[in-house]
Structures are given as C-alpha cells and as structure tokens.
C-alpha cells in the first residue's frame, strides 16, 4: 500500500496548474505511477488523444511501443509493473510540424520527487529528445547516434526513437533498430517482469 506522502504527491500532480496559462486545450496531467513499478517509460508529453482519454499512450504510438516491448495492454497499464512519466504531463498543443515541446515546468517541479518514489526501477526506456536530455545528459548529439550506442546504457537504460507513425521513415532507414534493439528490449522487459512476480 503506497504511503500517505506518495498519495498526496500524486493528488498534487493531478491538480497541478503550473502552466495552465500556456495550455491551449486545458490542464489534464496524464501519468502512471506506483512505488512497486520495475519499468519506467520516460516519454515526451501526451498527444491529443491521450489528453482526451486520460490514458497514457492510448494511440498509435502506444500500439507500436507495446509491440516493441512485447507486452499486452493489461500488463502495460499495470502501474505496479510499469510507470509512465512524460517530461510534460499535459498536452502542450500543436505547432506547424506536430505537437509542441513539453512544457518545462513539469520536469523542473515534479520529476526528481516522483522518481524518488520509484526505488525498484530496473529498466528505464527513454523516448524522445527531451527525455534523453534529462536522463542521458552525456549522450551523443543525435538521436540516431544515441540509439546506436544503446549497449552503453543497457540493461538499466535503453534510449529509443519515438514510436510515433511520424518516425516511419527513420525506422525504414535504420533497419538495424528492429533487428538488434527490439529483441534485446523484449528479452529485458520479460526478465524484469518475471522478476517482479515474486515481489
């Protein structure tokens, strides 16, 4: 049973208004967290469909991410197994070339405290440039080079391209990703989840 401090923290996140003035579609923080979680998905920010449903990765990106991980929706949405903490908790809106960047207030105000309530994380999946900048500050300059160097961070951390359909061209150009990284990811996810059953 989570302690009162953790429950209060999550309630504070859910009622957060830090950047309300900058959110064209309103405030709706979307996270998934439980102190028992063994896998952390460090992502970017919710998209419009996630904002509307309040369910993280409830879109095409989520379908691909679950396929990469080799997990069902039931496992994916079990907060006792998998925590999901985007860099920005609310949908930032859309710009000329897609969704806007995550609002910086979230990470600055909440991230360190929330991560402190996840003592059992064995695998962190780092998705997108803003999450990479936070979790892997000494990474190579480009996303491609960072993902190519995945063995430098594995098995505790794995940098990933965003699973969005917008990245289909990148995935076609970098076939090594699905040939080399995805099998290792699935094996590691299974290993961590199998270990969590005994806790």
C-alpha positions as CSV (number, residue, x, y, z in Angstrom):
1,X,0.0,0.0,0.0
2,X,1.5,3.4,-1.0
3,X,2.3,5.7,1.9
4,X,0.4,8.9,2.6
5,X,3.2,11.1,1.2
6,X,3.1,9.3,-2.2
7,X,-0.7,9.5,-2.3
8,X,-0.6,13.2,-1.5
9,X,2.1,13.8,-4.1
10,X,0.0,12.2,-6.9
11,X,-3.0,14.2,-5.9
12,X,-0.9,17.4,-6.1
13,X,0.3,16.4,-9.6
14,X,-3.3,15.7,-10.7
15,X,-4.4,19.1,-9.6
16,X,-1.3,21.0,-10.9
17,X,-1.9,24.3,-12.5
18,X,1.7,25.4,-13.0
19,X,1.5,26.0,-16.7
20,X,-2.3,26.3,-17.2
21,X,-1.9,29.6,-18.9
22,X,0.2,28.0,-21.7
23,X,-2.0,25.0,-22.4
24,X,-4.5,25.8,-25.2
25,X,-6.5,22.6,-24.5
26,X,-6.6,22.9,-20.8
27,X,-5.0,21.0,-17.9
28,X,-5.1,17.2,-17.8
29,X,-1.9,15.7,-16.3
30,X,-1.5,12.1,-17.5
31,X,0.9,9.9,-15.6
32,X,1.0,6.3,-14.4
33,X,3.0,5.6,-11.3
34,X,3.2,3.1,-8.4
35,X,6.1,2.6,-6.0
36,X,6.2,-1.1,-6.9
37,X,7.0,-0.4,-10.6
38,X,10.0,-2.1,-12.1
39,X,10.0,-0.4,-15.6
40,X,9.9,3.3,-16.2
41,X,8.9,4.8,-19.5
42,X,10.3,8.3,-19.7
43,X,8.5,9.9,-22.6
44,X,7.8,13.3,-24.0
45,X,4.2,14.6,-23.5
46,X,0.7,13.4,-24.1
47,X,-0.8,13.8,-27.5
48,X,-4.4,15.0,-28.2
49,X,-5.9,11.5,-28.0
50,X,-4.2,10.8,-24.7
51,X,-5.3,14.2,-23.4
52,X,-8.9,13.4,-24.4
53,X,-8.9,10.0,-22.8
54,X,-6.6,10.5,-19.9
55,X,-4.8,7.2,-20.7
56,X,-1.1,7.3,-21.5
57,X,0.0,6.0,-24.9
58,X,-3.6,5.3,-25.8
59,X,-2.9,5.9,-29.5
60,X,-0.9,4.5,-32.5
61,X,2.4,5.3,-30.7
62,X,1.3,3.2,-27.8
63,X,0.4,0.3,-30.0
64,X,3.8,0.3,-31.5
65,X,5.6,0.8,-28.1
66,X,3.7,-2.2,-26.7
67,X,4.7,-4.3,-29.7
68,X,8.3,-3.2,-29.3
69,X,8.1,-4.3,-25.6
70,X,6.2,-7.5,-26.3
71,X,3.5,-6.7,-23.7
72,X,-0.3,-6.7,-23.6
73,X,-2.4,-3.7,-22.8
74,X,-3.2,-5.3,-19.5
75,X,0.5,-5.5,-18.5
76,X,1.3,-2.1,-19.9
77,X,-1.4,-0.4,-17.9
78,X,-0.5,-2.2,-14.6
79,X,1.1,0.7,-12.7
80,X,2.6,-1.9,-10.2
81,X,4.8,-3.1,-13.1
82,X,5.2,-0.1,-15.5
83,X,5.4,3.6,-14.6
84,X,4.9,6.2,-17.3
85,X,6.3,9.7,-16.6
86,X,6.4,12.1,-19.5
87,X,8.6,15.1,-19.4
88,X,5.4,17.2,-19.6
89,X,2.3,15.8,-18.0
90,X,-0.2,17.8,-20.1
91,X,-0.8,18.0,-23.9
92,X,1.1,21.1,-25.0
93,X,-0.9,21.7,-28.2
94,X,0.1,21.6,-31.8
95,X,2.6,23.6,-33.8
96,X,3.4,23.8,-37.5
97,X,5.3,20.5,-37.6
98,X,3.5,18.4,-35.0
99,X,2.9,18.6,-31.2
100,X,4.7,21.4,-29.3
101,X,7.5,20.7,-26.9
102,X,6.7,19.5,-23.4
103,X,6.2,22.4,-21.0
104,X,9.5,22.7,-19.0
105,X,7.7,23.4,-15.7
106,X,6.8,19.8,-15.1
107,X,10.3,18.3,-15.1
108,X,11.7,21.2,-13.0
109,X,9.0,21.0,-10.4
110,X,7.9,17.3,-10.2
111,X,10.3,14.9,-11.8
112,X,13.0,14.4,-9.2
113,X,10.4,14.0,-6.4
114,X,8.4,11.5,-8.4
115,X,11.4,9.4,-9.4
116,X,12.3,9.3,-5.7
117,X,9.2,7.3,-5.2
118,X,10.3,4.6,-7.7
119,X,13.0,2.7,-5.8
120,X,12.6,-0.6,-7.7
121,X,13.1,0.6,-11.3
122,X,15.3,-1.9,-13.2
123,X,14.8,-0.7,-16.7
124,X,14.2,2.9,-18.0
125,X,13.0,3.4,-21.6
126,X,14.0,6.9,-22.6
127,X,11.9,8.1,-25.5
128,X,12.5,11.4,-27.4
129,X,15.0,14.2,-27.3
130,X,13.6,15.9,-24.1
131,X,13.6,12.8,-22.1
132,X,17.1,11.9,-23.5
133,X,18.4,15.3,-22.4
134,X,17.2,14.8,-18.9
135,X,18.1,11.1,-18.4
136,X,21.2,10.8,-20.6
137,X,22.8,14.3,-20.5
138,X,26.2,13.0,-21.8
139,X,24.7,11.2,-24.8
140,X,25.9,11.7,-28.4
141,X,24.4,14.8,-30.1
142,X,22.0,13.0,-32.4
143,X,19.1,10.6,-31.6
144,X,20.4,8.1,-34.1
145,X,23.9,8.0,-32.6
146,X,22.4,7.7,-29.1
147,X,20.2,4.8,-30.1
148,X,23.1,3.2,-31.9
149,X,25.1,3.3,-28.7
150,X,22.3,1.6,-26.8
151,X,24.7,-1.1,-25.4
152,X,26.5,1.6,-23.4
153,X,23.4,2.1,-21.3
154,X,21.8,-1.3,-21.3
155,X,20.5,-3.2,-19.4
156,X,19.4,-0.5,-16.9
157,X,18.5,2.2,-19.5
158,X,17.5,2.0,-23.2
159,X,17.2,5.0,-25.5
160,X,14.5,4.7,-28.1
161,X,13.2,6.7,-31.0
162,X,9.6,7.9,-30.6
163,X,7.2,5.1,-31.6
164,X,5.0,7.6,-33.4
165,X,4.0,6.9,-37.1
166,X,5.8,10.1,-37.8
167,X,9.0,8.1,-37.4
168,X,8.3,5.5,-40.0
169,X,10.9,7.0,-42.3
170,X,13.5,6.8,-39.6
171,X,12.6,3.2,-38.9
172,X,12.9,2.3,-42.6
173,X,16.3,4.0,-42.8
174,X,17.6,2.3,-39.7
175,X,16.6,-1.3,-40.0
176,X,19.2,-2.3,-37.5
177,X,17.0,-0.9,-34.8
178,X,14.3,-3.6,-35.2
179,X,16.8,-6.3,-35.9
180,X,19.1,-5.6,-32.9
181,X,17.4,-3.4,-30.3
182,X,13.9,-4.8,-30.3
183,X,14.8,-8.4,-29.5
184,X,17.1,-7.2,-26.6
185,X,14.3,-4.9,-25.4
186,X,11.7,-7.7,-25.3
187,X,14.0,-10.1,-23.6
188,X,14.9,-7.5,-20.9
189,X,11.3,-6.5,-20.4
190,X,10.3,-10.1,-19.9
191,X,13.2,-10.6,-17.5
192,X,12.2,-7.7,-15.4
193,X,8.5,-8.5,-15.3
194,X,9.2,-12.2,-14.4
195,X,11.3,-10.9,-11.5
196,X,8.5,-8.6,-10.3
197,X,6.1,-11.5,-9.9
198,X,8.0,-12.7,-6.8
199,X,7.9,-9.4,-5.0
